[in-house]
Amino acid sequence: MGVFMCISFILGRYTVKEIPKEIPVKKVIKKERKKNKEEFQLDEATITMLENIDNYDGSGLGQKDIPEEV
């Protein structure tokens, strides 16, 4: 198994002619992240859930009802 891995590594190393400096996939991912951050908005139910998490003290006091989506 080890010999096979060494041979595969050596063959793979010599078959690649040029290693690209920057992978184009990373550029696409960066653009999508920027786009998602700009378009990210919390709906009313999510905001209420986050407030409930902050207000939780082990009892049901101070918890708000989560609005149902229509």
Secondary structure in CASP SS format (residue, H / E / C, confidence):
PFRMAT SS
TARGET T0000
AUTHOR 0000-0000-0000
METHOD secondary structure of the structure
MODEL  1
M C 1.00
G H 1.00
V H 1.00
F H 1.00
M H 1.00
C H 1.00
I H 1.00
S H 1.00
F H 1.00
I H 1.00
L H 1.00
G H 1.00
R H 1.00
Y H 1.00
T H 1.00
V C 1.00
K C 1.00
E C 1.00
I C 1.00
P C 1.00
K C 1.00
E C 1.00
I C 1.00
P H 1.00
V H 1.00
K H 1.00
K H 1.00
V H 1.00
I H 1.00
K H 1.00
K H 1.00
E H 1.00
R H 1.00
K H 1.00
K H 1.00
N H 1.00
K H 1.00
E H 1.00
E H 1.00
F C 1.00
Q C 1.00
L C 1.00
D C 1.00
E H 1.00
A H 1.00
T H 1.00
I H 1.00
T H 1.00
M H 1.00
L H 1.00
E H 1.00
N H 1.00
I H 1.00
D H 1.00
N H 1.00
Y C 1.00
D C 1.00
G C 1.00
S C 1.00
G C 1.00
L C 1.00
G C 1.00
Q C 1.00
K C 1.00
D C 1.00
I C 1.00
P C 1.00
E C 1.00
E C 1.00
V C 1.00
END
